[in-house]
Amino acid sequence: MNQQIRKSPEARQGLQPRVDPEGLFDLRYRAFLETVSHLRVRLHRYCARMTGSALDGEDIMQEALFEAYRKIGLLDDAQALRPWLFRIAHNRCIDFIRTRRTRLKAEAGYASDEIVLPVEPAGPGAGRAIERLVVHLPPKERACVLLKDVFDHSLDEIADLVGSTSGGVKSALNRGRAKLAALPAQAVAAPVHDPDLERLLGRYVELFNARDWDGVRALTSADARLRVSDCYNGLLSGSPYFVEYERGEPWRMRPGVVEGEAVLVVDRRRDEVWRPAYLVRIHAERGVIDRIADYYACPWILDMVSDDAE
């Protein structure tokens, strides 16, 4: 985990990568993604637990990775890669939480942040239970509990990452652990029922499985956006999206629900058995699809969802 990343030739020569990923990702960025591939499962897990969503967590991680790529010229060769990426991802998560006002929702059940008596972590094997509940904590406590009790970072590492001190981290840990211990049993959230979206997704699946690409396009707006993990970000109309599906290995698409959200599940056939491979997220406005996110290169999302369902 102490792998380091060196400045790319273009960074050393003063050339900067593109400011935003648009269209097909270039070879330099895809090489960067390969360089950090050993960290992506942990980064996604952290972002997903901070935001409370496996899909939002992936979106934020992808944004964080591109930010890291843009800033690669600022990274000292002697600096560890893992803390640097976690810091960028953490800051992105905090921005997301503030924007969505989830911090106010998370703090609503607690009258104050008074110092409480220390509570020890639940011990080995409790990480999964803890990380599913941390979304109920304020962001700083959420981050400290995750980084210490789930990812086993040191107090000094956590303090540097969240912009605090070791003493401040200890206090946040104490508060967070006590609040988690006092939480009532959590009811499973019921899926949000949107009949119009369900009908739209059903039609999308029907046309996609029939390889009727003109029919699929008719369900989308003229300026619909597409993001395909590790590959493309831009207008659907300018992408090779349908060509890639046409020549890919046997697959089928079906409606599904993940964390209460209606999504599409892509199954692939292996040894004559259909198995879920990855997810697709659809956003629609006034009955027209305006955003598609295809997570074909992110198997860790399904792994997390499956683990949480057990």
N, C-alpha and C positions, 0 to 999 in steps of 0.2 A: 504493500500500500504506500510505500515511500517513493514510488516511481515519480520521476520528474519529467517535465516537458521542456523542450528547448525551443528557442525562438526559431520561427520558420525563416527561410532565406528572404522572403519578401518583407518580413518584419525587420530583419537586420538591415535591409537596404532602404528602409524608410517607406516602403510601400504598405498601404493599409488594405485589409480585406474589405469587401463591400459592407456598407453600413447595415443593410438589412438583407436577409435571404429572400431572393425573388427569383421565381422560375426554378429550373433545375439547379440543385446545389453543385457548386464546382468541385473539382477533384481535391483541391486543397482543404476545403471544409470537410469533405467526406473522409479524408485521411485523418483530420483532427478527431472526428467522431470515432474512428477506429482506435486512435491513440488512447482515448478516455473510456473505451468500451468496458473495461474492467470495473469502472466506478458507477456505471449507469444504473444498475439495479439498486444500489444503496442510495444514490441520489434521487431516483424516482420514489423510493420508499419514503425518504425524508419529506420530499415535496408533497407526496400524496397524503401523508399523515398531517402535515402542517395545514394543508388546505381542506382536508376532509373528503377528497375526491381523487380516485386513481386516475381519472382522465384529466382533470384540471392539473394534477401533479405532473403528468407527462407533458402537458402543454407548457407549464412553467419551466420544467427541466429543459425542454428544447430551447426555450428563450434564453435560459441561463447559459446553456452550452454555446449558443451563438454569441452571446455577450462575451463569454470567455475567449472565444475564437477571435473576436474583434480586438480584445485587449491583450492578446498573447504577447505583443511587443512589450507590455509593461511587466510581464512576469520574469522575475529573476530566476536564472537557471538553478540557483541553490535553494529556491523556495519549494516546499512540498506541494505537489499537485492537489492532493485530496483536500486539505484545508482551504485552498484557494477556490476550488470549485464549490465546496460546501458553502463558503461565505457568499459567493455570488448567488447560488440557489436560495440561500436563506433570505437574502435581501429581496429577491424576487417574490418569495413567498410572503414576506411582510407587506410588500406593496400590494399584492393580491388581496391579502386579508383586509388591509385598510380600505382598499377600493370597494370591496364587496361588503364592508361594514360587518364582517363576521366577528370582529373582536367584540363589538357591543353586544352581539347576540351571545357570544361565549361567556361574557362577564355578567350577563343579566342575572344569573342565578346566584351571584355572590355579592354580598353587601359591601365587602371591603377586601383589601389586600393586606390585612394585618398579619404580622409575623405569627406563625403557629409553631407548635412543638414539632421537632424533627420527626419525620416518618421515613423509615428505611424502605428501599425498594423491595418489591415482592420476591426477588431472588431469581436465579436462573430459570428460564422457561416461561417467565411471565411477560416477556417482551411483547408478544403478539397481543395479549390482552390489554396491556398498557397502551400500545400505540393506536389501538382502535378507539380509545377513550380520550386521548389527549386533545382532540378537537374541541372538547368542552372547556378547555383552559384558555386563559388569555395568552397571546402570542409568545411572550417571553418565557412564561412557565412551560408552555407547550414545547418550545424549542429546547429548553434546558432538560426537561424530562426525557424527551426523545433522544437528545444527543448523549445523555449520561446513561439512562437506564435501558435504552434500546441499542444505541450505536457505540456505547462504551468509550466516549471521548473523555479526555481528562478535563478537570475543572478549568485549567489554564486554556486549553484549546477552546472550550465552550465560551469562556469569557472573551477571548479574542474574536470569536465568530459572532457573538450577539452584541458586542460592544459594551461589555460590563467588566466587573472584577470577579475574582474567585469568591469573595464574600457575597457579592450580589448574586452569583450563580447558586451558591449554597442556599441563600434565602429563597430564591425562586424555586429551587428543587423542593425545599421543605413545604412551601405553599402548594406547589403543584401536586406533590405526592399526597398531602393531606386532603386536598380537594378530590383527587381521584378516589381515595379510600372512602370518602363520604358520598360518592355518587350513588344514586339509586340504580336499580337494574334498568338497563336501557332497552326500551321497546324497539323492535325492528320497524324502520320507517316504511310506510306503505308507498308503493310506486305512485308517482304523480300521473293522474289519468287525464290525458288530453286526446279526446276522440279524433279531432281534426289531424293532429300530428300522427296518431296511430294509423289513420287511413292513408296519409301521405307516405309514411314509411312502408306500409304494406304494398302500396302501388310501386314505390321505388324498388322494393325487393323483387316484386313480380317482373318488372321490366329488366332489372339487372340480371336476374337469373335466366331470362330469355335472351340475354345479350342484345337487347334492343336499345342501343346507345342513343339513337335519336329520341326515343321515348323517354329515356332518363334525362337527357338534356332539356326536354320540354318541361320537366318538373322544376328546373333550376332557373334562377334569374340570369340575365345577360352578363352580370358582373359577379356571379357566384365565385367565392374563393375556395381554394382547395389546399389542404396541407397534407402531404404524405410524409410520414416520419422518415428522416434521414435522406430524403430524396427531392422533395418539391414543395414550394410555397408560392402561390400566385393564383392567377385566374384559372378556373376550371377549363375555360375555352382554349387556353394556350398550353394545356398539359397533355402528356401522352397517357393519361390515366386509363382510358378504356382500351387502348392498344395493349397496355401491360396486362390487363385482366384477360384480354382475348387470347394472349399467348402463354398465360400462366398455367401452372399445374391445376388439376381438377379441383374445383371449389364450388361452393354454393353459399348464398347469403340468406339469413333469416332474422326476423325481429327478435329482440331480447331486452332484458332489463338489467342494468348494473347500477347498484347503489341508488335505486329508486328512479333512475333515469332511463328513458327509452333509447336504446341503441340498436345497432345492427351487428350481428355476429357473423363472421366469415368462417365457415367450416372448410377444412381440406380433407381429402380422402387419402388415407394411408392404410395400406394392407386391407383394402376393401371396407374400411371403417371410416365414417365421417367423424372428425374430431374438431372441436373449436380451435381456431388458430389465432385470431385477433379480432379487434373491434373496429367499428366505424361509427363516428359520431356525426349526426346530422342536425343542423340548425335551420329552422324555417321562419320566415316572417310573412304574415298574411297569406299563408298557404303555399308559399314559394320557397324552395330551398335556396339559401344564400351562403351557407358555409358547410363544407364537408371536411372532416378530419379523419384520415385513414391511418390506423396505428399498426400497419402490417409488420413493422420492424421492432415492435415493442412487446414481446411475449411476456415480460414481467408484469404487465397489467393484468392479464388473465390469471397469472399465478397468484397475484395478490387477491384478486376477487375470489378465486377458488379457495384460498386459504381462509379468507374471512367468512366464507359461507359454511365452513366446517364447524 
